[in-house]
Amino acid sequence: MSTTKDKVQSLLPQLPDDCSIDDIQYHLYVIEKVMRGLEVAKTVGTVTQVEAKKQLRNASQRHLS
């Protein structure tokens, strides 16, 4: 598993020279969220697009009722 330092070192060359600390924090946040999502998908599983649409439709109907 990559350390935070490894993540920062791999991220920095991809960012513009004038990026801010906030830019770096944002990109690290996004990377972390994506990695967590991939881990959840690996351990819990995923749903098909059809199932996701059905779940969203059901949720929106409950919300509107």
C-alpha positions in Angstrom: 0.0 0.0 0.0 1.2 3.5 -0.8 2.1 5.9 1.9 0.8 9.4 2.0 4.3 10.5 1.0 4.3 8.2 -2.0 0.9 9.6 -3.1 2.1 13.2 -2.8 5.3 12.4 -4.7 3.4 10.8 -7.5 0.8 13.6 -7.6 3.1 16.6 -7.6 4.6 16.1 -11.1 1.1 16.0 -12.5 0.0 19.4 -11.1 0.8 22.8 -12.5 3.7 24.7 -11.0 1.4 27.4 -9.6 -0.9 25.0 -7.7 -1.9 25.9 -4.2 -1.8 23.8 -1.1 -5.6 23.7 -1.4 -5.2 22.2 -4.9 -2.9 19.5 -3.5 -5.3 18.7 -0.6 -8.2 18.5 -3.0 -6.4 16.1 -5.3 -5.3 13.9 -2.4 -8.9 13.9 -1.1 -10.2 12.8 -4.5 -7.6 10.1 -4.8 -8.4 8.8 -1.3 -12.2 8.7 -2.0 -11.6 6.8 -5.3 -9.3 4.3 -3.6 -11.9 3.8 -0.8 -14.6 3.3 -3.4 -12.6 0.8 -5.3 -11.9 -1.1 -2.0 -15.6 -1.1 -1.2 -16.4 -2.4 -4.6 -13.9 -5.1 -4.3 -15.1 -6.3 -0.8 -18.8 -5.5 -0.9 -19.4 -5.7 -4.6 -21.1 -3.5 -7.2 -24.5 -3.3 -8.9 -25.3 -3.2 -12.5 -26.4 0.0 -14.2 -29.9 -1.3 -14.4 -30.0 -2.1 -10.7 -28.5 1.4 -9.9 -31.2 3.1 -12.0 -33.9 1.0 -10.2 -32.5 2.0 -6.8 -32.4 5.7 -7.8 -35.9 5.5 -9.1 -37.2 3.9 -5.9 -35.3 6.4 -3.7 -36.7 9.4 -5.7 -40.2 8.0 -5.5 -39.9 7.6 -1.7 -38.5 11.1 -1.4 -41.4 12.6 -3.5 -44.1 10.7 -1.6 
